[in-house]
Amino acid sequence: HEANSSVTIENEGEGDEAALLDAQVPDNDVENNDIKNNNNLTQEQITQLRIKHQQDQTNLKDVETIHADIIVQIETLKRRIVELADKKEDILRKREECHEFLVEFAEREL
């Protein structure tokens, strides 16, 4: 008897594919653990699972693309915020300069 993550192969000598599959799938492998329990799937069920797997992979790629786009947009917005903050400071500085000029001009006129 061989053990793999608390799975014991009892039918090893008989060439039992399920026991071999059990040995290859550790108990903590959540994604593949269902395979051990689904050895009696029909061909139609297997085909449906493959189609669903392909759809899930496509959906995951779409999510990854959207995520990457969002990150790019965030970085662009961060740069834009810095630019706008710099422009605001510049405008406030120029406004203060204009105010000082007008105050000085008004004092000279008096």
N, CA, C and O atoms as a GROMACS GRO file, in nm:
protein
  440
    1HIS      N    1   0.083  -0.119   0.000
    1HIS     CA    2   0.000   0.000   0.000
    1HIS      C    3   0.086   0.125   0.000
    1HIS      O    4   0.181   0.136   0.078
    2GLU      N    5   0.053   0.221  -0.090
    2GLU     CA    6   0.119   0.351  -0.091
    2GLU      C    7   0.019   0.454  -0.043
    2GLU      O    8  -0.101   0.441  -0.067
    3ALA      N    9   0.068   0.557   0.024
    3ALA     CA   10  -0.021   0.664   0.071
    3ALA      C   11   0.022   0.796   0.010
    3ALA      O   12   0.142   0.823  -0.003
    4ASN      N   13  -0.076   0.876  -0.029
    4ASN     CA   14  -0.049   1.009  -0.081
    4ASN      C   15  -0.146   1.105  -0.014
    4ASN      O   16  -0.265   1.106  -0.046
    5SER      N   17  -0.094   1.185   0.078
    5SER     CA   18  -0.176   1.283   0.149
    5SER      C   19  -0.299   1.216   0.210
    5SER      O   20  -0.412   1.261   0.190
    6SER      N   21  -0.276   1.112   0.282
    6SER     CA   22  -0.377   1.034   0.353
    6SER      C   23  -0.471   0.957   0.260
    6SER      O   24  -0.578   0.914   0.303
    7VAL      N   25  -0.432   0.939   0.133
    7VAL     CA   26  -0.509   0.857   0.041
    7VAL      C   27  -0.435   0.726   0.025
    7VAL      O   28  -0.317   0.724  -0.011
    8THR      N   29  -0.503   0.615   0.052
    8THR     CA   30  -0.439   0.484   0.044
    8THR      C   31  -0.485   0.414  -0.082
    8THR      O   32  -0.605   0.410  -0.112
    9ILE      N   33  -0.390   0.358  -0.155
    9ILE     CA   34  -0.423   0.282  -0.276
    9ILE      C   35  -0.441   0.138  -0.235
    9ILE      O   36  -0.347   0.072  -0.190
   10GLU      N   37  -0.564   0.090  -0.251
   10GLU     CA   38  -0.591  -0.047  -0.211
   10GLU      C   39  -0.596  -0.141  -0.329
   10GLU      O   40  -0.572  -0.261  -0.313
   11ASN      N   41  -0.626  -0.090  -0.447
   11ASN     CA   42  -0.642  -0.175  -0.565
   11ASN      C   43  -0.524  -0.161  -0.660
   11ASN      O   44  -0.540  -0.181  -0.781
   12GLU      N   45  -0.409  -0.128  -0.609
   12GLU     CA   46  -0.295  -0.100  -0.694
   12GLU      C   47  -0.259  -0.217  -0.783
   12GLU      O   48  -0.230  -0.198  -0.901
   13GLY      N   49  -0.258  -0.334  -0.732
   13GLY     CA   50  -0.219  -0.452  -0.807
   13GLY      C   51  -0.318  -0.486  -0.918
   13GLY      O   52  -0.280  -0.551  -1.015
   14GLU      N   53  -0.441  -0.444  -0.905
   14GLU     CA   54  -0.543  -0.477  -1.003
   14GLU      C   55  -0.548  -0.377  -1.118
   14GLU      O   56  -0.628  -0.393  -1.209
   15GLY      N   57  -0.461  -0.273  -1.115
   15GLY     CA   58  -0.460  -0.175  -1.223
   15GLY      C   59  -0.581  -0.084  -1.221
   15GLY      O   60  -0.621  -0.032  -1.325
   16ASP      N   61  -0.638  -0.064  -1.107
   16ASP     CA   62  -0.757   0.019  -1.094
   16ASP      C   63  -0.721   0.165  -1.123
   16ASP      O   64  -0.641   0.225  -1.052
   17GLU      N   65  -0.781   0.222  -1.228
   17GLU     CA   66  -0.751   0.359  -1.268
   17GLU      C   67  -0.794   0.459  -1.162
   17GLU      O   68  -0.727   0.560  -1.142
   18ALA      N   69  -0.904   0.433  -1.094
   18ALA     CA   70  -0.952   0.524  -0.991
   18ALA      C   71  -0.851   0.533  -0.877
   18ALA      O   72  -0.824   0.642  -0.826
   19ALA      N   73  -0.795   0.420  -0.838
   19ALA     CA   74  -0.696   0.420  -0.731
   19ALA      C   75  -0.571   0.494  -0.776
   19ALA      O   76  -0.510   0.566  -0.697
   20LEU      N   77  -0.533   0.477  -0.901
   20LEU     CA   78  -0.417   0.548  -0.955
   20LEU      C   79  -0.444   0.697  -0.956
   20LEU      O   80  -0.357   0.777  -0.922
   21LEU      N   81  -0.565   0.734  -0.994
   21LEU     CA   82  -0.603   0.875  -0.996
   21LEU      C   83  -0.603   0.931  -0.854
   21LEU      O   84  -0.559   1.043  -0.832
   22ASP      N   85  -0.653   0.851  -0.759
   22ASP     CA   86  -0.651   0.894  -0.620
   22ASP      C   87  -0.509   0.923  -0.574
   22ASP      O   88  -0.485   1.018  -0.499
   23ALA      N   89  -0.416   0.843  -0.618
   23ALA     CA   90  -0.277   0.860  -0.577
   23ALA      C   91  -0.218   0.988  -0.636
   23ALA      O   92  -0.127   1.046  -0.578
   24GLN      N   93  -0.269   1.030  -0.751
   24GLN     CA   94  -0.214   1.148  -0.818
   24GLN      C   95  -0.277   1.277  -0.770
   24GLN      O   96  -0.221   1.384  -0.794
   25VAL      N   97  -0.390   1.271  -0.703
   25VAL     CA   98  -0.461   1.391  -0.659
   25VAL      C   99  -0.455   1.399  -0.507
   25VAL      O  100  -0.522   1.322  -0.438
   26PRO      N  101  -0.374   1.490  -0.453
   26PRO     CA  102  -0.369   1.505  -0.308
   26PRO      C  103  -0.502   1.555  -0.254
   26PRO      O  104  -0.578   1.621  -0.325
   27ASP      N  105  -0.530   1.525  -0.128
   27ASP     CA  106  -0.657   1.565  -0.066
   27ASP      C  107  -0.674   1.716  -0.060
   27ASP      O  108  -0.786   1.766  -0.064
   28ASN      N  109  -0.565   1.790  -0.050
   28ASN     CA  110  -0.575   1.935  -0.038
   28ASN      C  111  -0.583   2.004  -0.175
   28ASN      O  112  -0.584   2.127  -0.180
   29ASP      N  113  -0.589   1.930  -0.283
   29ASP     CA  114  -0.601   1.986  -0.418
   29ASP      C  115  -0.749   2.008  -0.449
   29ASP      O  116  -0.816   1.918  -0.499
   30VAL      N  117  -0.798   2.127  -0.418
   30VAL     CA  118  -0.941   2.156  -0.426
   30VAL      C  119  -0.993   2.144  -0.568
   30VAL      O  120  -1.099   2.087  -0.591
   31GLU      N  121  -0.918   2.198  -0.666
   31GLU     CA  122  -0.966   2.197  -0.804
   31GLU      C  123  -0.980   2.057  -0.861
   31GLU      O  124  -1.076   2.027  -0.931
   32ASN      N  125  -0.884   1.971  -0.831
   32ASN     CA  126  -0.883   1.838  -0.891
   32ASN      C  127  -0.942   1.731  -0.801
   32ASN      O  128  -0.955   1.616  -0.843
   33ASN      N  129  -0.978   1.765  -0.681
   33ASN     CA  130  -1.031   1.667  -0.587
   33ASN      C  131  -1.163   1.609  -0.638
   33ASN      O  132  -1.196   1.494  -0.609
   34ASP      N  133  -1.240   1.690  -0.713
   34ASP     CA  134  -1.367   1.642  -0.766
   34ASP      C  135  -1.347   1.529  -0.866
   34ASP      O  136  -1.436   1.447  -0.885
   35ILE      N  137  -1.231   1.524  -0.928
   35ILE     CA  138  -1.205   1.419  -1.027
   35ILE      C  139  -1.216   1.282  -0.962
   35ILE      O  140  -1.269   1.188  -1.022
   36LYS      N  141  -1.165   1.269  -0.840
   36LYS     CA  142  -1.172   1.141  -0.770
   36LYS      C  143  -1.316   1.098  -0.750
   36LYS      O  144  -1.348   0.979  -0.757
   37ASN      N  145  -1.403   1.195  -0.726
   37ASN     CA  146  -1.542   1.164  -0.697
   37ASN      C  147  -1.626   1.150  -0.824
   37ASN      O  148  -1.740   1.106  -0.817
   38ASN      N  149  -1.571   1.186  -0.938
   38ASN     CA  150  -1.647   1.187  -1.062
   38ASN      C  151  -1.593   1.087  -1.165
   38ASN      O  152  -1.598   1.113  -1.285
   39ASN      N  153  -1.542   0.976  -1.120
   39ASN     CA  154  -1.488   0.876  -1.212
   39ASN      C  155  -1.595   0.810  -1.298
   39ASN      O  156  -1.563   0.747  -1.398
   40ASN      N  157  -1.720   0.823  -1.260
   40ASN     CA  158  -1.828   0.759  -1.334
   40ASN      C  159  -1.904   0.858  -1.422
   40ASN      O  160  -2.021   0.837  -1.452
   41LEU      N  161  -1.838   0.965  -1.464
   41LEU     CA  162  -1.902   1.064  -1.551
   41LEU      C  163  -1.926   1.006  -1.690
   41LEU      O  164  -1.847   0.927  -1.741
   42THR      N  165  -2.037   1.048  -1.749
   42THR     CA  166  -2.064   1.007  -1.886
   42THR      C  167  -1.981   1.093  -1.980
   42THR      O  168  -1.928   1.197  -1.940
   43GLN      N  169  -1.970   1.051  -2.103
   43GLN     CA  170  -1.894   1.127  -2.202
   43GLN      C  171  -1.956   1.266  -2.220
   43GLN      O  172  -1.884   1.364  -2.239
   44GLU      N  173  -2.089   1.273  -2.215
   44GLU     CA  174  -2.158   1.402  -2.229
   44GLU      C  175  -2.123   1.494  -2.113
   44GLU      O  176  -2.100   1.614  -2.134
   45GLN      N  177  -2.118   1.440  -1.992
   45GLN     CA  178  -2.082   1.521  -1.875
   45GLN      C  179  -1.938   1.570  -1.885
   45GLN      O  180  -1.907   1.684  -1.850
   46ILE      N  181  -1.851   1.482  -1.932
   46ILE     CA  182  -1.711   1.520  -1.949
   46ILE      C  183  -1.700   1.632  -2.052
   46ILE      O  184  -1.625   1.728  -2.032
   47THR      N  185  -1.774   1.619  -2.162
   47THR     CA  186  -1.773   1.722  -2.265
   47THR      C  187  -1.824   1.854  -2.209
   47THR      O  188  -1.767   1.959  -2.237
   48GLN      N  189  -1.932   1.848  -2.130
   48GLN     CA  190  -1.987   1.970  -2.070
   48GLN      C  191  -1.886   2.034  -1.974
   48GLN      O  192  -1.872   2.156  -1.970
   49LEU      N  193  -1.816   1.950  -1.898
   49LEU     CA  194  -1.715   2.003  -1.807
   49LEU      C  195  -1.601   2.068  -1.883
   49LEU      O  196  -1.549   2.172  -1.842
   50ARG      N  197  -1.562   2.008  -1.994
   50ARG     CA  198  -1.454   2.067  -2.076
   50ARG      C  199  -1.498   2.201  -2.134
   50ARG      O  200  -1.420   2.297  -2.137
   51ILE      N  201  -1.622   2.208  -2.181
   51ILE     CA  202  -1.674   2.333  -2.236
   51ILE      C  203  -1.678   2.439  -2.127
   51ILE      O  204  -1.639   2.554  -2.150
   52LYS      N  205  -1.726   2.401  -2.009
   52LYS     CA  206  -1.731   2.496  -1.898
   52LYS      C  207  -1.590   2.541  -1.860
   52LYS      O  208  -1.568   2.658  -1.831
   53HIS      N  209  -1.496   2.450  -1.860
   53HIS     CA  210  -1.357   2.484  -1.828
   53HIS      C  211  -1.303   2.584  -1.930
   53HIS      O  212  -1.236   2.680  -1.892
   54GLN      N  213  -1.330   2.561  -2.058
   54GLN     CA  214  -1.285   2.655  -2.162
   54GLN      C  215  -1.350   2.792  -2.143
   54GLN      O  216  -1.284   2.894  -2.158
   55GLN      N  217  -1.480   2.793  -2.111
   55GLN     CA  218  -1.549   2.920  -2.087
   55GLN      C  219  -1.489   2.992  -1.966
   55GLN      O  220  -1.470   3.113  -1.967
   56ASP      N  221  -1.461   2.915  -1.862
   56ASP     CA  222  -1.402   2.974  -1.741
   56ASP      C  223  -1.265   3.034  -1.772
   56ASP      O  224  -1.231   3.141  -1.723
   57GLN      N  225  -1.186   2.963  -1.854
   57GLN     CA  226  -1.055   3.016  -1.890
   57GLN      C  227  -1.068   3.144  -1.973
   57GLN      O  228  -0.992   3.239  -1.953
   58THR      N  229  -1.164   3.146  -2.064
   58THR     CA  230  -1.188   3.266  -2.144
   58THR      C  231  -1.232   3.381  -2.054
   58THR      O  232  -1.184   3.493  -2.067
   59ASN      N  233  -1.324   3.352  -1.962
   59ASN     CA  234  -1.370   3.455  -1.869
   59ASN      C  235  -1.256   3.506  -1.782
   59ASN      O  236  -1.247   3.626  -1.756
   60LEU      N  237  -1.169   3.416  -1.738
   60LEU     CA  238  -1.055   3.457  -1.657
   60LEU      C  239  -0.962   3.548  -1.736
   60LEU      O  240  -0.912   3.648  -1.684
   61LYS      N  241  -0.938   3.515  -1.862
   61LYS     CA  242  -0.854   3.601  -1.946
   61LYS      C  243  -0.917   3.738  -1.963
   61LYS      O  244  -0.848   3.839  -1.961
   62ASP      N  245  -1.050   3.741  -1.979
   62ASP     CA  246  -1.120   3.869  -1.990
   62ASP      C  247  -1.104   3.951  -1.862
   62ASP      O  248  -1.078   4.071  -1.868
   63VAL      N  249  -1.118   3.886  -1.748
   63VAL     CA  250  -1.103   3.955  -1.620
   63VAL      C  251  -0.960   4.007  -1.604
   63VAL      O  252  -0.940   4.119  -1.558
   64GLU      N  253  -0.862   3.926  -1.643
   64GLU     CA  254  -0.722   3.970  -1.634
   64GLU      C  255  -0.696   4.090  -1.725
   64GLU      O  256  -0.623   4.182  -1.687
   65THR      N  257  -0.756   4.091  -1.843
   65THR     CA  258  -0.740   4.204  -1.935
   65THR      C  259  -0.804   4.329  -1.875
   65THR      O  260  -0.745   4.437  -1.878
   66ILE      N  261  -0.925   4.314  -1.823
   66ILE     CA  262  -0.993   4.428  -1.761
   66ILE      C  263  -0.913   4.480  -1.642
   66ILE      O  264  -0.899   4.601  -1.624
   67HIS      N  265  -0.859   4.389  -1.562
   67HIS     CA  266  -0.779   4.428  -1.446
   67HIS      C  267  -0.656   4.507  -1.490
   67HIS      O  268  -0.623   4.610  -1.430
   68ALA      N  269  -0.589   4.460  -1.593
   68ALA     CA  270  -0.471   4.531  -1.644
   68ALA      C  271  -0.510   4.670  -1.696
   68ALA      O  272  -0.438   4.767  -1.673
   69ASP      N  273  -0.624   4.679  -1.764
   69ASP     CA  274  -0.671   4.809  -1.814
   69ASP      C  275  -0.702   4.905  -1.699
   69ASP      O  276  -0.671   5.024  -1.707
   70ILE      N  277  -0.762   4.852  -1.594
   70ILE     CA  278  -0.793   4.935  -1.477
   70ILE      C  279  -0.665   4.988  -1.414
   70ILE      O  280  -0.659   5.105  -1.375
   71ILE      N  281  -0.565   4.903  -1.403
   71ILE     CA  282  -0.437   4.947  -1.345
   71ILE      C  283  -0.376   5.058  -1.429
   71ILE      O  284  -0.324   5.155  -1.375
   72VAL      N  285  -0.380   5.044  -1.562
   72VAL     CA  286  -0.328   5.148  -1.650
   72VAL      C  287  -0.405   5.278  -1.630
   72VAL      O  288  -0.346   5.386  -1.622
   73GLN      N  289  -0.538   5.268  -1.621
   73GLN     CA  290  -0.620   5.388  -1.600
   73GLN      C  291  -0.589   5.454  -1.466
   73GLN      O  292  -0.585   5.577  -1.458
   74ILE      N  293  -0.569   5.375  -1.364
   74ILE     CA  294  -0.535   5.429  -1.232
   74ILE      C  295  -0.404   5.506  -1.238
   74ILE      O  296  -0.394   5.617  -1.185
   75GLU      N  297  -0.303   5.449  -1.303
   75GLU     CA  298  -0.173   5.516  -1.315
   75GLU      C  299  -0.187   5.646  -1.394
   75GLU      O  300  -0.126   5.747  -1.359
   76THR      N  301  -0.266   5.643  -1.501
   76THR     CA  302  -0.289   5.763  -1.581
   76THR      C  303  -0.357   5.871  -1.497
   76THR      O  304  -0.319   5.988  -1.502
   77LEU      N  305  -0.457   5.831  -1.420
   77LEU     CA  306  -0.528   5.926  -1.334
   77LEU      C  307  -0.437   5.982  -1.224
   77LEU      O  308  -0.447   6.100  -1.189
   78LYS      N  309  -0.350   5.899  -1.170
   78LYS     CA  310  -0.256   5.948  -1.068
   78LYS      C  311  -0.167   6.058  -1.126
   78LYS      O  312  -0.147   6.162  -1.063
   79ARG      N  313  -0.115   6.034  -1.248
   79ARG     CA  314  -0.031   6.136  -1.312
   79ARG      C  315  -0.112   6.263  -1.340
   79ARG      O  316  -0.061   6.374  -1.322
   80ARG      N  317  -0.237   6.247  -1.384
   80ARG     CA  318  -0.323   6.362  -1.413
   80ARG      C  319  -0.350   6.442  -1.286
   80ARG      O  320  -0.351   6.565  -1.290
   81ILE      N  321  -0.372   6.373  -1.174
   81ILE     CA  322  -0.395   6.442  -1.046
   81ILE      C  323  -0.273   6.525  -1.007
   81ILE      O  324  -0.288   6.638  -0.962
   82VAL      N  325  -0.154   6.469  -1.025
   82VAL     CA  326  -0.032   6.542  -0.994
   82VAL      C  327  -0.022   6.665  -1.084
   82VAL      O  328   0.012   6.774  -1.036
   83GLU      N  329  -0.049   6.649  -1.213
   83GLU     CA  330  -0.045   6.762  -1.306
   83GLU      C  331  -0.142   6.871  -1.264
   83GLU      O  332  -0.108   6.989  -1.263
   84LEU      N  333  -0.265   6.832  -1.229
   84LEU     CA  334  -0.366   6.930  -1.188
   84LEU      C  335  -0.327   6.999  -1.058
   84LEU      O  336  -0.350   7.119  -1.042
   85ALA      N  337  -0.270   6.926  -0.965
   85ALA     CA  338  -0.226   6.987  -0.839
   85ALA      C  339  -0.116   7.089  -0.866
   85ALA      O  340  -0.115   7.196  -0.805
   86ASP      N  341  -0.024   7.057  -0.957
   86ASP     CA  342   0.082   7.152  -0.994
   86ASP      C  343   0.023   7.277  -1.059
   86ASP      O  344   0.065   7.388  -1.030
   87LYS      N  345  -0.076   7.258  -1.148
   87LYS     CA  346  -0.141   7.372  -1.212
   87LYS      C  347  -0.213   7.459  -1.109
   87LYS      O  348  -0.211   7.581  -1.117
   88LYS      N  349  -0.278   7.394  -1.013
   88LYS     CA  350  -0.348   7.469  -0.908
   88LYS      C  351  -0.250   7.554  -0.829
   88LYS      O  352  -0.276   7.672  -0.804
   89GLU      N  353  -0.138   7.495  -0.791
   89GLU     CA  354  -0.036   7.571  -0.717
   89GLU      C  355   0.015   7.688  -0.800
   89GLU      O  356   0.034   7.798  -0.748
   90ASP      N  357   0.036   7.666  -0.929
   90ASP     CA  358   0.084   7.772  -1.018
   90ASP      C  359  -0.019   7.885  -1.026
   90ASP      O  360   0.017   8.002  -1.018
   91ILE      N  361  -0.145   7.850  -1.042
   91ILE     CA  362  -0.251   7.951  -1.050
   91ILE      C  363  -0.261   8.029  -0.920
   91ILE      O  364  -0.275   8.152  -0.921
   92LEU      N  365  -0.254   7.958  -0.806
   92LEU     CA  366  -0.261   8.027  -0.677
   92LEU      C  367  -0.142   8.122  -0.658
   92LEU      O  368  -0.157   8.232  -0.605
   93ARG      N  369  -0.024   8.078  -0.702
   93ARG     CA  370   0.095   8.163  -0.691
   93ARG      C  371   0.080   8.287  -0.779
   93ARG      O  372   0.111   8.397  -0.736
   94LYS      N  373   0.031   8.269  -0.901
   94LYS     CA  374   0.011   8.383  -0.992
   94LYS      C  375  -0.098   8.475  -0.939
   94LYS      O  376  -0.087   8.597  -0.951
   95ARG      N  377  -0.202   8.420  -0.881
   95ARG     CA  378  -0.308   8.502  -0.822
   95ARG      C  379  -0.253   8.588  -0.710
   95ARG      O  380  -0.284   8.707  -0.699
   96GLU      N  381  -0.170   8.526  -0.627
   96GLU     CA  382  -0.107   8.602  -0.516
   96GLU      C  383  -0.017   8.712  -0.571
   96GLU      O  384  -0.015   8.823  -0.517
   97GLU      N  385   0.058   8.683  -0.676
   97GLU     CA  386   0.144   8.784  -0.738
   97GLU      C  387   0.060   8.900  -0.792
   97GLU      O  388   0.095   9.016  -0.774
   98CYS      N  389  -0.050   8.868  -0.858
   98CYS     CA  390  -0.139   8.972  -0.910
   98CYS      C  391  -0.197   9.056  -0.798
   98CYS      O  392  -0.205   9.178  -0.808
   99HIS      N  393  -0.237   8.990  -0.690
   99HIS     CA  394  -0.292   9.062  -0.575
   99HIS      C  395  -0.188   9.158  -0.518
   99HIS      O  396  -0.218   9.274  -0.490
  100GLU      N  397  -0.064   9.108  -0.501
  100GLU     CA  398   0.043   9.193  -0.448
  100GLU      C  399   0.069   9.312  -0.542
  100GLU      O  400   0.090   9.424  -0.496
  101PHE      N  401   0.068   9.287  -0.673
  101PHE     CA  402   0.089   9.394  -0.770
  101PHE      C  403  -0.020   9.500  -0.758
  101PHE      O  404   0.009   9.620  -0.756
  102LEU      N  405  -0.145   9.456  -0.750
  102LEU     CA  406  -0.256   9.551  -0.739
  102LEU      C  407  -0.250   9.630  -0.609
  102LEU      O  408  -0.278   9.750  -0.609
  103VAL      N  409  -0.213   9.566  -0.499
  103VAL     CA  410  -0.201   9.635  -0.370
  103VAL      C  411  -0.089   9.739  -0.380
  103VAL      O  412  -0.107   9.853  -0.337
  104GLU      N  413   0.025   9.703  -0.436
  104GLU     CA  414   0.138   9.794  -0.450
  104GLU      C  415   0.100   9.909  -0.544
  104GLU      O  416   0.133  10.024  -0.516
  105PHE      N  417   0.032   9.881  -0.653
  105PHE     CA  418  -0.010   9.984  -0.747
  105PHE      C  419  -0.107  10.082  -0.679
  105PHE      O  420  -0.098  10.203  -0.697
  106ALA      N  421  -0.200  10.027  -0.601
  106ALA     CA  422  -0.298  10.111  -0.533
  106ALA      C  423  -0.228  10.200  -0.430
  106ALA      O  424  -0.267  10.315  -0.414
  107GLU      N  425  -0.128  10.150  -0.362
  107GLU     CA  426  -0.054  10.229  -0.263
  107GLU      C  427   0.021  10.343  -0.330
  107GLU      O  428   0.032  10.451  -0.273
  108ARG      N  429   0.074  10.322  -0.449
  108ARG     CA  430   0.147  10.426  -0.522
  108ARG      C  431   0.054  10.536  -0.571
  108ARG      O  432   0.092  10.652  -0.580
  109GLU      N  433  -0.068  10.497  -0.604
  109GLU     CA  434  -0.165  10.594  -0.655
  109GLU      C  435  -0.216  10.686  -0.547
  109GLU      O  436  -0.264  10.795  -0.577
  110LEU      N  437  -0.207  10.644  -0.424
  110LEU     CA  438  -0.257  10.727  -0.314
  110LEU      C  439  -0.160  10.830  -0.283
  110LEU      O  440  -0.184  10.911  -0.193
   0.00000   0.00000   0.00000
